[in-house]
Structure formats: structure tokens, C-alpha cells
Amino acid sequence: QITLKESGPTLVKPTQTLTLTCTFSGFSLSTSGVGVGWIRQPPGKALEWLALIYWNDDKRYSPSLKSRLTITKDTSKNQVVLTMTNMDPVDTATYYCAHRQGANLFDYWGQGTLVTVSS
Amino acid sequence: IQLTQSPSSLSASVGDRVTITCRASQGISSYLAWYQQKPGKAPKLLIYAASTLQSGVPSRFSGSGSGTDFTLTISSLQPEDFATYYCQQLNSYPPTFGGGTKVEIK
């Protein structure tokens, strides 16, 4: 059974760096074809894909946020970490991590974590 | 690739047939998925490859289309189907989502 869970701060100040951790079980990020992605959703708005890391450590980022994002994995801990620098109130959103099943299909999602950016 | 969903919201009754459309700004073959999201919950994968039902999803859900025009159909709306639905293109980076269609009770 695949499960994912996001963790991190619920409140960050503008200009700070956000660090979110996705802890998963039921699959290995060392298995060929596997990936974990991050998607966010501002309150009342649509989903926005942020980043994805593959089993072979290949990484992809949203072009509009690429300069602010870093995604890494710790295979031994079954964790994926997303950092986003220079946070702004417009980055207030629920952040989800999700299991990628081929062709960027997200078949299992974490419960999400709401991050508020405010001074 | 931009995805435009229509309508953005609709009101329907239990038992109604509901159709949601998703139009891509360029051809994406059949690389399209549909998700259902209920308030306060993560999205749930319903359909991938435009028309393949994810395991465990009721057969009243169906998808069709290829290229730029896609549809999600709920053949007989059930109380648990009131939610927001999103399409997502898988054809190229970055993966993008449509703006969502909220299905409300009439």
C-alpha cells in the first residue's frame, strides 16, 4: 500500500525559505521509473505542478519557479525534500507530494500541508 | 501547454448525466488524466490515457478524446460525485492542470 505524507512549517515569513519533507512508504525511489512530485494549490484555486524527482536523480522544475526550487531525495529514509526560497504571501497554498506512475501521472497523493506566508 | 476546462461550475441533480470538457492549447495525443477533488482532500486519480479508468473507480465515470479536445462524463451522478474535477496533461513538461470544474448539487 502506497502512502505519502507531507511535513513542514505551517507558517513562514516573507523572504524566508520553506523546506517541506515528503515521507513515503509502499514503494522505493530506487526502482526504475518511479518518481515523486510536488504540487500546490492556493486556497480556492487550481492545482500547480512544482517539481519532480526520478529514481535516477533526474530532476524537473516548473519553469516559472525553477530559480526558487530545489528537490532532493534520501532513498534510505524514503523521503523527498522540497525547498522554496524567498517565500511570498502569494505562495500561500496547500502543498502536496505525489507518487508518479509513468508519464507524470500522479496516482497516489499525500494529504497535503497548508503553508501560510505572512509576517 | 494550457488546459481550459468548461464549464467552470455546474449544478446538477442526482441521476443526471454530466459532461465536462478540457481543451488543450496544442495536441497532446491521449496524454490526459482526470482527477476528482473533494473539499479538504487530496485529488484522486479517476482516468488516465484519456479513457482508461483507474482501478476502483466506478464505471459511471468515462473519458474520451484525443489531440486537443477531451471529455469526462458521469453517466448518472451520485451524491458522492459532488466535487471539483481537474484535467492534467502528461504529454510534455511542465505537467499542467486545468482550472477545474466544480459540480454542485442542484
HADDOCK unambig.tbl for C-alpha pairs under 7 A between the chains (distance, minus, plus):
assign (segid A and resid 46 and name CA) (segid B and resid 99 and name CA) 5.31 0.50 0.50
assign (segid A and resid 46 and name CA) (segid B and resid 100 and name CA) 6.33 0.50 0.50
assign (segid A and resid 47 and name CA) (segid B and resid 97 and name CA) 6.17 0.50 0.50
assign (segid A and resid 48 and name CA) (segid B and resid 96 and name CA) 6.89 0.50 0.50
assign (segid A and resid 48 and name CA) (segid B and resid 97 and name CA) 6.71 0.50 0.50
assign (segid A and resid 49 and name CA) (segid B and resid 95 and name CA) 6.45 0.50 0.50
assign (segid A and resid 49 and name CA) (segid B and resid 96 and name CA) 6.57 0.50 0.50
assign (segid A and resid 62 and name CA) (segid B and resid 94 and name CA) 5.99 0.50 0.50
assign (segid A and resid 103 and name CA) (segid B and resid 90 and name CA) 5.78 0.50 0.50
assign (segid A and resid 104 and name CA) (segid B and resid 90 and name CA) 5.63 0.50 0.50
assign (segid A and resid 105 and name CA) (segid B and resid 90 and name CA) 6.69 0.50 0.50
assign (segid A and resid 107 and name CA) (segid B and resid 45 and name CA) 5.70 0.50 0.50
assign (segid A and resid 109 and name CA) (segid B and resid 42 and name CA) 6.37 0.50 0.50
assign (segid A and resid 110 and name CA) (segid B and resid 42 and name CA) 6.84 0.50 0.50
assign (segid A and resid 111 and name CA) (segid B and resid 41 and name CA) 6.57 0.50 0.50
assign (segid A and resid 111 and name CA) (segid B and resid 42 and name CA) 5.58 0.50 0.50
assign (segid A and resid 112 and name CA) (segid B and resid 42 and name CA) 6.62 0.50 0.50
